[in-house]
Amino acid sequence: MSMQSVKFRDGMVITADDLDTAMRYPLGVIQTLVRAYFGCGIVCGLEVRDPGAQDYQEVPDCPRLPAPNFTVCIEPGVALGCDGYPIELCAPIKLDLTPDPCCDPRPEKVCIAIRRRTSDDAPRQDCGGQGNCGCGQNKSCGCGQTGHTPSCQCTRIRDHVEVRVFNAPGPKGLCALPEQKTSPRQDGVPGAAAREREFKVGLCDCLKACSDCDACGESWILLGEVTIPKKAVGNETQLGISLVPESRRQYVKPTQCACNETARLNEEAKHQKEDDDERLKAYQKREADIETRLKALEAKVK
């Protein structure tokens, strides 16, 4: 472990760095345990909704829109970054994904991701206050890169969230499920594309596995994927965006492992039902053949 603690002694001069290190040590221990057990991903909420969909439930900040449109709404929720910090969106937000008319060609698919930011590195001038340091002067704190000479010392840091849209497949180190593989067969039809989901890892092994997310990188969490329509040509009607149904959203490890196990059991039950149906059809066919033979024998006897 690379974490450090402070060994205090009587009479020592305590600096801000000493107090900061002493505070960060227990936080670092908790972050290590959180990363090991939970990994990264969505805890709850943060659903990406189409306000033009028929089943959309309207909320104050994201009213219903006529379809087609280029707007998505993101519900409040909580996620966990690779750095072990929670990411909380407290209110719904609306994103306008209207393509730039000067951008040609348009991206076919975009990814919506969220991450934690602080007032130290966010594009702001304050340190979490309302435009000042709290000392009665409406001036910049001077803690950021664009700040001026501070008239008072900033001692508070506020957490923020940043939601950004990327061209697929998204930024490096994005916390998301891997792309699903395709198979050239489906129901025995040659050339048909079939989505295959792999469940090679059982529930117990999934929970025991360490997360592979990079704690030193930018902790972007995938919220959803959206397809962008091509430009309308001639008399064609301009289509709106559509949410990708098979999203690569990843939940924290306990939830994701449970969901994978549920999907695996459902897949096994589906195959078992198909096998049972095939055996039933074969049995019924044999019964029909036997009945036909019996009738033929009865006809010969008569």
Secondary structure, DSSP 4 states (H G I P E B T S, - for coil): ---------TTPPPPHHHHHHHHHHHHHHHHHHHHHHH-SEEEEE--EE-TTSTT---BTTB---PSS-SEEEE--EEEE-TTS-EEEE-S-EEEE-PPPTT-SSPPSEEEEEEEEEETTTSS-SSSSSSSS-SSS-----S-STT----SS------EEEEEEEEETT-STT-B-PPPPEEEEEETTEEEEEEEE----S-HHHHHHSPP---TTS---EEEEEEE-PPPP-TTPPPP--EE-SS----B-HHHHHHHHHHHHHHHHHHHHHHHHHHHHHHHHHHHHHHHHHHHHHHHHH-
